[in-house]
Amino acid sequence: MNEKEEKQENQLPPAAPVVLVEMVKYETGSIVSRTLTKNKAGNLTLFSFDKGQGLSEHSAPFDAVVQIVEGKAELTIGGKMVAAKAGDIVLMPANVPHAVHAPEAFKMLLIMIKG
């Protein structure tokens, strides 16, 4: 995995609509992430995964919600494979191991809920 974090100045503008799918680009052989907003309650991070990329199994101390904004993803949550496509939203419960795989290039919004 080759993950790139875009600069912090790329945050959501206040009181303005944005098109999520246009806020992060694909890079060959990489995962690109862009933090849209972050505070004590949680954060929103937009990702693009090139085909074949993924995140190995890990867990987090907070619930996280994944919304697929383009393409298709394979999520493994607690040992169960979940196929998700653009428009789908999936809960990844706190302290449950999960992994992400890109059978094709896709983009997702990760919503981390710390409260």
NUDREN-57129 format. One line per 3 residues: their letters; for each residue x, y, z of N, C-alpha, C, O. Coordinates in nm, 4 decimals. Example, Ala and Ser with C-alpha at 12.3 -4.5 7.8 and 13.67 -1.06 7.14 Angstrom:
<atoms>
AS> 1.3190:-0.5690:0.7800:1.2300:-0.4500:0.7800:1.3200:-0.3300:0.7800:1.4236:-0.3319:0.8465 ~ 1.2850:-0.2250:0.7080:1.3670:-0.1060:0.7140:1.2900:0.0030:0.7870:1.3409:0.1138:0.8039
</atoms>
This chain:
<atoms>
MNE> 0.0854:-0.1190:0.0000:0.0000:0.0000:0.0000:0.0887:0.1234:0.0000:0.1861:0.1316:0.0748 ~ 0.0545:0.2167:-0.0827:0.1249:0.3452:-0.0890:0.0192:0.4525:-0.0655:-0.0527:0.4901:-0.1580 ~ 0.0095:0.5015:0.0567:-0.0959:0.5978:0.0908:-0.0393:0.7386:0.0928:0.0678:0.7635:0.1482
KEE> -0.1134:0.8304:0.0314:-0.0716:0.9706:0.0271:-0.1773:1.0548:0.0947:-0.2963:1.0388:0.0677 ~ -0.1352:1.1442:0.1823:-0.2266:1.2360:0.2520:-0.2122:1.3720:0.1867:-0.1026:1.4278:0.1809 ~ -0.3237:1.4256:0.1372:-0.3189:1.5584:0.0781:-0.3112:1.6630:0.1885:-0.3470:1.6353:0.3029
KQE> -0.2651:1.7820:0.1551:-0.2402:1.8882:0.2526:-0.3662:1.9296:0.3278:-0.4769:1.9219:0.2744 ~ -0.3482:1.9737:0.4527:-0.4583:2.0130:0.5401:-0.5415:2.1283:0.4860:-0.6576:2.1416:0.5248 ~ -0.4880:2.2117:0.3988:-0.5674:2.3246:0.3518:-0.6878:2.2777:0.2690:-0.7764:2.3577:0.2386
NQL> -0.6917:2.1515:0.2330:-0.8006:2.0957:0.1535:-0.9170:2.0531:0.2423:-0.9568:1.9367:0.2395 ~ -0.9706:2.1427:0.3188:-1.0830:2.1138:0.4064:-1.2128:2.1552:0.3405:-1.2122:2.2268:0.2403 ~ -1.3235:2.1107:0.3960:-1.4538:2.1522:0.3438:-1.4735:2.3022:0.3624:-1.4464:2.3554:0.4700
PPA> -1.5200:2.3700:0.2593:-1.5496:2.5121:0.2763:-1.6810:2.5277:0.3536:-1.7738:2.4498:0.3320 ~ -1.6908:2.6253:0.4418:-1.8154:2.6439:0.5166:-1.9281:2.6956:0.4269:-1.9049:2.7762:0.3368 ~ -2.0478:2.6492:0.4521:-2.1693:2.6978:0.3863:-2.1601:2.6974:0.2341:-2.2053:2.7908:0.1678
APV> -2.1002:2.5900:0.1789:-2.0883:2.5800:0.0332:-2.1017:2.4336:-0.0080:-2.0412:2.3463:0.0543 ~ -2.1792:2.4060:-0.1111:-2.1898:2.2671:-0.1567:-2.0618:2.2227:-0.2268:-1.9947:2.3023:-0.2927 ~ -2.0293:2.0953:-0.2117:-1.9142:2.0373:-0.2805:-1.9575:1.9052:-0.3434:-2.0534:1.8425:-0.2984
VLV> -1.8872:1.8642:-0.4459:-1.9125:1.7354:-0.5100:-1.8031:1.6407:-0.4611:-1.6881:1.6509:-0.5038 ~ -1.8392:1.5483:-0.3713:-1.7404:1.4614:-0.3079:-1.6509:1.3900:-0.4083:-1.5289:1.3880:-0.3924 ~ -1.7098:1.3325:-0.5099:-1.6345:1.2521:-0.6054:-1.5240:1.3332:-0.6743:-1.4275:1.2755:-0.7244
EMV> -1.5370:1.4634:-0.6772:-1.4365:1.5490:-0.7413:-1.3288:1.5996:-0.6448:-1.2337:1.6650:-0.6875 ~ -1.3429:1.5702:-0.5165:-1.2515:1.6267:-0.4167:-1.1241:1.5461:-0.3953:-1.0334:1.5918:-0.3256 ~ -1.1159:1.4275:-0.4537:-0.9944:1.3468:-0.4437:-0.9773:1.2740:-0.5770:-1.0742:1.2268:-0.6364
KYE> -0.8535:1.2662:-0.6220:-0.8235:1.2027:-0.7505:-0.7616:1.0650:-0.7282:-0.7105:1.0355:-0.6201 ~ -0.7666:0.9822:-0.8303:-0.6989:0.8525:-0.8282:-0.5524:0.8729:-0.8639:-0.5180:0.9600:-0.9438 ~ -0.4666:0.7907:-0.8032:-0.3256:0.7863:-0.8405:-0.2898:0.6398:-0.8607:-0.3230:0.5549:-0.7781
TGS> -0.2227:0.6113:-0.9696:-0.1868:0.4746:-1.0053:-0.1113:0.4058:-0.8920:-0.0118:0.4575:-0.8413 ~ -0.1608:0.2879:-0.8533:-0.0950:0.2077:-0.7505:-0.1009:0.2644:-0.6111:-0.0217:0.2249:-0.5255 ~ -0.1933:0.3568:-0.5851:-0.1948:0.4265:-0.4557:-0.3339:0.4369:-0.3945:-0.4365:0.4136:-0.4584
IVS> -0.3309:0.4726:-0.2693:-0.4492:0.5158:-0.1952:-0.4236:0.6620:-0.1617:-0.3175:0.6965:-0.1097 ~ -0.5201:0.7474:-0.1913:-0.5071:0.8894:-0.1592:-0.6137:0.9231:-0.0563:-0.7293:0.8837:-0.0715 ~ -0.5764:0.9947:0.0470:-0.6736:1.0368:0.1478:-0.6708:1.1881:0.1617:-0.5674:1.2528:0.1449
RTL> -0.7871:1.2416:0.1926:-0.8010:1.3866:0.2115:-0.8928:1.4100:0.3304:-1.0105:1.3740:0.3258 ~ -0.8406:1.4696:0.4364:-0.9208:1.5029:0.5537:-1.0074:1.6233:0.5194:-0.9568:1.7295:0.4831 ~ -1.1388:1.6052:0.5315:-1.2314:1.7138:0.4995:-1.2635:1.7977:0.6216:-1.2766:1.9198:0.6125
TKN> -1.2759:1.7322:0.7353:-1.2959:1.8036:0.8613:-1.2583:1.7107:0.9760:-1.2733:1.5888:0.9668 ~ -1.2095:1.7704:1.0838:-1.1645:1.6917:1.1990:-1.1840:1.7754:1.3242:-1.1426:1.8911:1.3303 ~ -1.2484:1.7145:1.4249:-1.2621:1.7802:1.5547:-1.2773:1.6738:1.6624:-1.2659:1.5548:1.6328
KAG> -1.3029:1.7139:1.7872:-1.3072:1.6179:1.8976:-1.4197:1.5158:1.8846:-1.4119:1.4087:1.9449 ~ -1.5230:1.5458:1.8082:-1.6358:1.4535:1.7905:-1.6076:1.3475:1.6847:-1.6701:1.2414:1.6849 ~ -1.5134:1.3757:1.5937:-1.4825:1.2808:1.4882:-1.4208:1.3487:1.3678:-1.3769:1.4636:1.3749
NLT> -1.4180:1.2767:1.2581:-1.3614:1.3340:1.1376:-1.4237:1.2722:1.0128:-1.4801:1.1629:1.0163 ~ -1.4116:1.3461:0.9023:-1.4539:1.3005:0.7704:-1.3289:1.2947:0.6844:-1.2562:1.3932:0.6721 ~ -1.3045:1.1791:0.6252:-1.1886:1.1628:0.5386:-1.2344:1.0981:0.4093:-1.3036:0.9963:0.4109
LFS> -1.1962:1.1566:0.2989:-1.2303:1.1048:0.1669:-1.1097:1.0288:0.1135:-0.9966:1.0769:0.1210 ~ -1.1345:0.9095:0.0594:-1.0284:0.8244:0.0070:-1.0545:0.7903:-0.1384:-1.1695:0.7799:-0.1811 ~ -0.9469:0.7728:-0.2145:-0.9547:0.7066:-0.3446:-0.8580:0.5889:-0.3393:-0.7449:0.6016:-0.2926
FDK> -0.9044:0.4748:-0.3879:-0.8243:0.3528:-0.3933:-0.8084:0.3133:-0.5393:-0.9080:0.2996:-0.6102 ~ -0.6866:0.2950:-0.5850:-0.6668:0.2418:-0.7188:-0.6995:0.0922:-0.7142:-0.6931:0.0300:-0.6082 ~ -0.7342:0.0359:-0.8284:-0.7660:-0.1067:-0.8373:-0.6537:-0.1900:-0.7761:-0.5360:-0.1673:-0.8041
GQG> -0.6912:-0.2869:-0.6921:-0.5951:-0.3767:-0.6286:-0.5378:-0.3263:-0.4980:-0.4690:-0.4015:-0.4288 ~ -0.5635:-0.2020:-0.4618:-0.5121:-0.1458:-0.3363:-0.6048:-0.1832:-0.2208:-0.7166:-0.2297:-0.2432 ~ -0.5589:-0.1632:-0.0989:-0.6428:-0.1927:0.0161:-0.5773:-0.1545:0.1464:-0.4617:-0.1125:0.1513
LSE> -0.6543:-0.1702:0.2514:-0.6066:-0.1501:0.3880:-0.6151:-0.2849:0.4576:-0.7205:-0.3485:0.4574 ~ -0.5053:-0.3287:0.5167:-0.5041:-0.4577:0.5844:-0.5919:-0.4533:0.7093:-0.6290:-0.3463:0.7575 ~ -0.6239:-0.5707:0.7596:-0.7139:-0.5809:0.8743:-0.6599:-0.5017:0.9936:-0.5424:-0.5115:1.0292
HSA> -0.7478:-0.4240:1.0534:-0.7157:-0.3440:1.1711:-0.8475:-0.3162:1.2437:-0.9545:-0.3497:1.1930 ~ -0.8399:-0.2560:1.3601:-0.9617:-0.2152:1.4309:-0.9412:-0.0742:1.4849:-0.8289:-0.0246:1.4939 ~ -1.0518:-0.0117:1.5201:-1.0486:0.1246:1.5731:-1.1357:0.1289:1.6982:-1.2315:0.0524:1.7097
PFD> -1.1033:0.2176:1.7917:-1.1794:0.2247:1.9162:-1.3137:0.2973:1.9020:-1.3856:0.3139:2.0005 ~ -1.3477:0.3405:1.7800:-1.4718:0.4146:1.7569:-1.5484:0.3539:1.6405:-1.4897:0.2899:1.5532 ~ -1.6793:0.3740:1.6395:-1.7585:0.3364:1.5232:-1.7133:0.4192:1.4042:-1.6734:0.5347:1.4186
AVV> -1.7201:0.3587:1.2872:-1.6896:0.4303:1.1635:-1.7950:0.3920:1.0602:-1.8419:0.2782:1.0565 ~ -1.8307:0.4871:0.9779:-1.9268:0.4646:0.8708:-1.8556:0.4913:0.7393:-1.7879:0.5929:0.7235 ~ -1.8715:0.3993:0.6451:-1.8141:0.4145:0.5123:-1.9281:0.4389:0.4145:-2.0261:0.3644:0.4123
QIV> -1.9148:0.5432:0.3339:-2.0086:0.5672:0.2250:-1.9299:0.5575:0.0952:-1.8339:0.6316:0.0745 ~ -1.9706:0.4665:0.0086:-1.9047:0.4524:-0.1211:-1.9604:0.5618:-0.2123:-2.0814:0.5698:-0.2331 ~ -1.8724:0.6455:-0.2664:-1.9174:0.7565:-0.3507:-1.8929:0.7307:-0.4992:-1.9496:0.7992:-0.5842
EGK> -1.8078:0.6314:-0.5309:-1.7846:0.5958:-0.6711:-1.7248:0.4562:-0.6755:-1.6377:0.4241:-0.5945 ~ -1.7695:0.3732:-0.7679:-1.7129:0.2410:-0.7864:-1.7670:0.1382:-0.6894:-1.8754:0.1537:-0.6331 ~ -1.6881:0.0315:-0.6710:-1.7260:-0.0801:-0.5837:-1.6101:-0.1153:-0.4923:-1.4936:-0.1078:-0.5311
AEL> -1.6450:-0.1543:-0.3681:-1.5445:-0.1912:-0.2682:-1.5802:-0.3249:-0.2055:-1.6960:-0.3667:-0.2055 ~ -1.4788:-0.3906:-0.1523:-1.4989:-0.5097:-0.0709:-1.4480:-0.4781:0.0684:-1.3297:-0.4498:0.0874 ~ -1.5371:-0.4830:0.1652:-1.5032:-0.4603:0.3054:-1.5128:-0.5937:0.3771:-1.6062:-0.6703:0.3534
TIG> -1.4186:-0.6218:0.4633:-1.4286:-0.7386:0.5493:-1.4441:-0.6857:0.6904:-1.3570:-0.6149:0.7411 ~ -1.5557:-0.7203:0.7540:-1.5862:-0.6682:0.8873:-1.6172:-0.7863:0.9778:-1.7140:-0.8590:0.9554 ~ -1.5352:-0.8052:1.0794:-1.5548:-0.9185:1.1696:-1.5540:-1.0512:1.0962:-1.6279:-1.1426:1.1328
GKM> -1.4704:-1.0632:0.9917:-1.4584:-1.1862:0.9153:-1.5627:-1.2033:0.8057:-1.5560:-1.3004:0.7304 ~ -1.6590:-1.1116:0.7943:-1.7643:-1.1202:0.6931:-1.7333:-1.0252:0.5783:-1.7070:-0.9070:0.6006 ~ -1.7363:-1.0773:0.4537:-1.7120:-0.9928:0.3367:-1.8401:-0.9192:0.3017:-1.9474:-0.9786:0.2915
VAA> -1.8263:-0.7878:0.2835:-1.9384:-0.7016:0.2488:-1.9038:-0.6320:0.1175:-1.8081:-0.5548:0.1110 ~ -1.9816:-0.6594:0.0133:-1.9634:-0.5902:-0.1145:-2.0472:-0.4627:-0.1090:-2.1658:-0.4667:-0.0764 ~ -1.9849:-0.3506:-0.1410:-2.0556:-0.2220:-0.1361:-2.0285:-0.1458:-0.2649:-1.9187:-0.1523:-0.3202
KAG> -2.1289:-0.0740:-0.3119:-2.1177:0.0013:-0.4367:-2.1554:0.1465:-0.4115:-2.2031:0.1819:-0.3037 ~ -2.1333:0.2296:-0.5122:-2.1658:0.3720:-0.5022:-2.3078:0.3904:-0.4511:-2.4022:0.3300:-0.5022 ~ -2.3211:0.4744:-0.3501:-2.4508:0.5008:-0.2877:-2.4736:0.4209:-0.1612:-2.5610:0.4555:-0.0817
DIV> -2.3959:0.3133:-0.1401:-2.4118:0.2301:-0.0194:-2.3390:0.2930:0.0993:-2.2401:0.3647:0.0837 ~ -2.3908:0.2639:0.2170:-2.3305:0.3086:0.3422:-2.3201:0.1860:0.4326:-2.4135:0.1062:0.4401 ~ -2.2061:0.1708:0.5015:-2.1798:0.0515:0.5825:-2.1214:0.0946:0.7169:-2.0299:0.1768:0.7218
LMP> -2.1748:0.0388:0.8261:-2.1220:0.0639:0.9601:-2.0113:-0.0361:0.9908:-2.0280:-0.1566:0.9719 ~ -1.8980:0.0152:1.0383:-1.7902:-0.0681:1.0898:-1.7844:-0.0413:1.2403:-1.7352:0.0630:1.2834 ~ -1.8349:-0.1361:1.3201:-1.8433:-0.1130:1.4645:-1.7067:-0.0997:1.5316:-1.6069:-0.1549:1.4852
ANV> -1.7048:-0.0257:1.6410:-1.5836:-0.0081:1.7203:-1.5285:-0.1430:1.7632:-1.6042:-0.2347:1.7951 ~ -1.3973:-0.1545:1.7639:-1.3240:-0.2707:1.8135:-1.3490:-0.4002:1.7364:-1.3136:-0.5079:1.7844 ~ -1.4089:-0.3916:1.6191:-1.4290:-0.5086:1.5329:-1.3284:-0.4986:1.4181:-1.3262:-0.3983:1.3468
PHA> -1.2449:-0.6017:1.3994:-1.1467:-0.5959:1.2918:-1.2138:-0.5782:1.1557:-1.3173:-0.6383:1.1270 ~ -1.1518:-0.4938:1.0725:-1.2045:-0.4702:0.9384:-1.0891:-0.4445:0.8418:-0.9797:-0.4048:0.8819 ~ -1.1165:-0.4682:0.7136:-1.0182:-0.4465:0.6079:-1.0924:-0.3936:0.4863:-1.2141:-0.4079:0.4756
VHA> -1.0175:-0.3318:0.3941:-1.0750:-0.2731:0.2736:-0.9950:-0.3224:0.1537:-0.8719:-0.3252:0.1568 ~ -1.0663:-0.3613:0.0475:-1.0007:-0.4038:-0.0762:-1.0717:-0.3402:-0.1951:-1.1940:-0.3261:-0.1958 ~ -0.9928:-0.3021:-0.2958:-1.0466:-0.2383:-0.4161:-1.0427:-0.3355:-0.5343:-0.9393:-0.3477:-0.5999
PEA> -1.1539:-0.4050:-0.5629:-1.1569:-0.4910:-0.6812:-1.1549:-0.4076:-0.8098:-1.1230:-0.4576:-0.9176 ~ -1.1895:-0.2802:-0.7956:-1.1798:-0.1807:-0.9027:-1.1511:-0.0485:-0.8332:-1.1651:-0.0387:-0.7113 ~ -1.1118:0.0518:-0.9075:-1.0884:0.1825:-0.8463:-1.2190:0.2315:-0.7848:-1.3252:0.2218:-0.8465
FKM> -1.2104:0.2843:-0.6628:-1.3304:0.3375:-0.5980:-1.2935:0.4503:-0.5032:-1.1774:0.4677:-0.4662 ~ -1.3960:0.5272:-0.4647:-1.3800:0.6358:-0.3679:-1.4790:0.6150:-0.2551:-1.5917:0.5703:-0.2763 ~ -1.4344:0.6486:-0.1338:-1.5226:0.6337:-0.0172:-1.5021:0.7500:0.0786:-1.3938:0.8079:0.0877
LLI> -1.6088:0.7821:0.1492:-1.6041:0.8792:0.2579:-1.6063:0.7994:0.3874:-1.6963:0.7184:0.4094 ~ -1.5076:0.8222:0.4728:-1.5006:0.7574:0.6034:-1.5444:0.8597:0.7073:-1.4876:0.9685:0.7169 ~ -1.6456:0.8235:0.7844:-1.6973:0.9087:0.8904:-1.6634:0.8425:1.0231:-1.7241:0.7417:1.0591
MIK> -1.5673:0.8979:1.0962:-1.5264:0.8427:1.2264:-1.6047:0.9155:1.3342:-1.6037:1.0384:1.3414 ~ -1.6727:0.8381:1.4181:-1.7591:0.8950:1.5222:-1.6955:0.8668:1.6580:-1.6921:0.7521:1.7028 ~ -1.6459:0.9699:1.7225:-1.5747:0.9512:1.8492:-1.6644:0.9679:1.9720:-1.6214:0.9394:2.0838
G> -1.7869:1.0132:1.9530:-1.8751:1.0384:2.0662:-1.9672:0.9246:2.0969:-2.0470:0.9331:2.1903
</atoms>
